[in-house]
Amino acid sequence: MVRSLAGFVLLTGVFAAGWAWVLPGDTENAAVEKSGYTSHVIEPTVDTPTAEPNEAMVRRLRDRLETQLFKMLPPAHQEAITRGQRVASERIGDDAVCEDAARQSSIDEDASDDVALAMMSPFHRKLYRNILAQRQAGEILPSLCFAPDTRPEIVEAFSLALGLDGSRAQLTGRWSTTATDGGGLTQGTPTILTYSFVPDGTFVPELLQGISGNSDLNAFFNGIYGNPATWQPLFDEVFTRWSEVSGLNYVLEPNDDGSDLNGLPGVIGVRGDLRIAGIFIDGNSGTLAYNNFPEDGDMVLDTGDNFFADTSGNSLRLRNIIAHEHGHGLGLFHVCPLESTKLMEPFINLNFDGPQHDEVRGSQRHYGDPFEPDNSSATANDLGVLTIGVPVVVGTIPPPTVISNGSTLSIDANGEQDFFRVTVNGAAGLDVSVTPLGLNYDDSPQACFGQPGSCCSGSFTNSLTIANLDVEVIDQNGSSVLATGNSAGAGSIESLNGVVLPLAGDYFVRVFESNSPSEAQLYTLTVTATAPPFVPVTISLPSGAPTQLTPGMPENFDVQIIPGDEILTPGSETLHYRYDGGVFLTAALVDNGGNQYTATLPAPACVDMPEFYISAVGDQSGQVTLPALGAAAPFTAIVGTPFGFSDDFEADLGWTVSGDAADGPWDRGVPVNFNRGDPVTDFDGSGSCYLTDNDAGNSNSDVDDGTTILTSPVIDMAQGGTISYAYWFNDIAGGPLNGDALTVEVATDAAGTNWVQLRNYTTAAAAWLTDSIDVGTEVAASATIRVRFSASDLGTQNVVEAGIDAFATDGGVDCTDAATCADGVLNQGEDRIDCGGPCPACTCTGDGACDDLTFCNGAETCDAFGECQAGTDPCVGQSCRESDGVCLNFGDGDFDLDADVDLADFLGMQQCFGSEASGACTTVNMTGDAQIDLNDFAAFVSAMTGP
């Protein structure tokens, strides 16, 4: 079995001159170990030394240990030492097999009777002897963590027994194979790790001396938190934070087959890469947890310790222990000294939350930053369209926790480079600055051999100057360099100012290093578009771009082209157009003088999908287009007349309000703001919108204890289309709303009997947001679409504020191609003939043959070929009463008009049953057939029992 002496991380400490597993109560720090395969946190039991060592004792102990160490060296090394040569001892590598360890392990217990060992407590004396025995057997050894005030003689004795030579670095190996990514993962490669919670009863083998058992993690934490839905998200939070600061991504594997912990790889659908378990380790005041290094990464928590019962600070104790232990699972060793500034110090600390600067550097060295892969222009991070004068800053650590000198960007080693894409809508300048982040801090390994204590100091790292960062601005082809910034030294800001971007389009910023770093250099990037250094060619459309074309008719529109500081190439003023998604065709603009031109779009047919843009060529900018991206994002237009439904809520267009909320129903009006999470203004600037409890006389303007429902009138979307709207959903505190929601549902029948939930907003935001629903894809197209918005405040009462504005539907386009009279014979093969058009009039017009005098069918009309066809429904969105030709609104069942459908309304339904929909009975005419019958009764029951 492949194991490593550097694979076990043990959380421990020493009290005064005696040995004890310790979690100092006054600092709320849990001592955290470091070594090879696991890591644990340990709490106090103090023993008094039985004897005080002297120099002779120490020399005797050292001589005897060195003798034993000499015996275990390979013969060639012994021979070299005998000849007086210096041979450096080597730490057993991470890929060493047990036989390798055994070859280097032959110490016996002769030293255990030395007087110097008398200073140890009985427990640590036993531990010392066990270590000697384990080395003889070639077994995995723990690496111990010593408190700063531990006697150096004791530290040296254990270091010799463990074979520590002080060569340990702060990083060990990283994951090279995971269940999701497969194999071949290398340094700096983004990685997906799956994690699973083992079922209770899963066996945890003995990795600590004498410690094994069946996991009872779920029962233990359920006893503290009540259920997994409360405590498992704490693990999710920790993994999310690691993913926010590195190239790691985590996926919960809901399955775990309960196989023995440690050793088996993750398998999708079977078990996670990281498996989380808990057993009784040593109870209170002892070891809290241990964790294996890659490629195992499994975590074991002490379910016998009440340390975890303290859930203050959103369970900061538990979360920081998880974060620390998983740091080992990512390949991070302990670091020293003990300054309460780094998560991976050998003592758990509650002065901060999660990974800090040093851990960010380490995780990004192993797994890259969150923007990876971005090593070429093809994989560049898109920073979007730049606005002149508005800086875009990249690398800021996500809230809520601040990490001093932290960043989500780094150059993690020699040869690394980061690409970013920026877009400008016209000629512009570009300012770029790359700011390295870091500080000069003590970053020693734990157990610096030969110095007092295990957390020695003096090995400083200046993380500000790891890499000498340079920057380039690259042209739209992704390779031609427009400017290079390389004048500042390592640790200084590298800047470029006023780089000319002559054309609209995409450009690239490349950040790289000019030295050969072996560690991660954190940095932030700032890019700012500025006004161009010259006045470029500008193109505008004084009357706007045409958006609706008439079939069979060409379309003229005005164009203005101002040269600015440039000279226009004569004849370059061009219209580019296509109607079928193919190649763009061109047509010259007509020059009207004074920088004014006319463009003409050819006559389209109903099946066409017009796209077009304008271009001109300047002597400095080259080709300039409008829109800025030209063929990549042209103007578009429709052919025919669009139809749909639009409501800015300035007038009542038939929306209804229902629900069971105790307070806070939907109100239409100008927003009344009480600074309780409600909006100050509407979204579209018209003035009014729908809001929850929008009452100037009531500051308690939110939804309370229930749900309020806003339902649209019936909308014709028989040809499909898009439902778009703006929504507001917020509370004072912000963040998730503990089960409360703003939901959006759509029904395809007028009575609303088949509602389907398509949106469920559960996160608060103090802003108007927009969304859209595709009818025909997300829900079936229908001529009787209805939409409803439900705002809820359920369970724990929050301040829930909701709003709806700018509601619109795009229902399709009404288009009939222009008539022709191909054969000249009435209704005998013409391509198309419209009644009253350029061809002879249709014979059916005026003779009444196509009018059946049935009101609700609509007056039938003559089609383009002279054939009779049904006319338009005279009562679109309403019910039609044939008896007297009256259009009636669909009833909502609220007979007594109290805004609620209940038993009182049921009496009204009984009174109206079997009669015509007239008078008060129109309120229970819910299916629109002008007769109160069983269909209306079914719809009424659904409304009465519904939400």
Secondary structure, DSSP 8 states (H G I E B T S, - for coil): -B--TTSBB----EETTEE-----TTTT-EEE--SBB---EE-------SS---HHHHHHHHHHHHHHHHHHS-HHHHHHHHTT---------TT-BHHHHHHT----SGGGGSGGGGGS-HHHHHHHHHHHHHHHTT----B----TTS-HHHHHHHHHHHT--S---SB------BTTTBS---TT--EEEEEEE--TT-EEEEEETTEEEE--HHHHHHHHHSSHHHHHHHHHHHHHHHHHTSSEEEEE--------SSS---BTTTB-SEEEEEE-SS-SSS--EEEB-TTT--EEEETT-GGGG--HHHHHHHHHHHHHHHHHHTTB--EES--S--TTSSEE-SSS-S--HHHHHHHHHHH--TT-S-SSGGG-EEEEE--TT--EEE----SSS--TT--S-EE-STT-EEEEEEEESSSEEEEEEEEEE--EEE-EESS-TTSSSSS----EEETTSSS-EEEEEE-TTSS-EEEEE--S-TTS-EEEEEEEE-SSEEEEEEEEESS--SS-EEEEEEEEEE--SS---EEE-TT----EE-TT--EEEEEEEE-TTS-B-TT--EEEEESSSS--EEEE-EEEETTEEEEEE----TT---EEEEEEEETTTEEEEESTTGGGS-EE-EESEEEEEEE-SSS--S-EEEE--SB--EEEES----SSS--SS-SSSSS-EEEET--TT-S--SBBSEEEEEE---EEETT-EEEEEEEEEE-SS-EE-TT--EEEEEESSTT--S-EEEEEE-EEEEEEEEEEEEETTTB--EEEEEEEEEEEE-SS---BEEEEEEEEEEEEEE-----B-SSSSTTSS-SB--TTSSS---TTTTS-TT----GGG---EE-TTS-EE----TTTTSEEETTTTEEE----S-TT-SSS-SHHHHHHHHHHTTSBS-GGGGGG--SSSSB--HHHHHHHHHHHH--
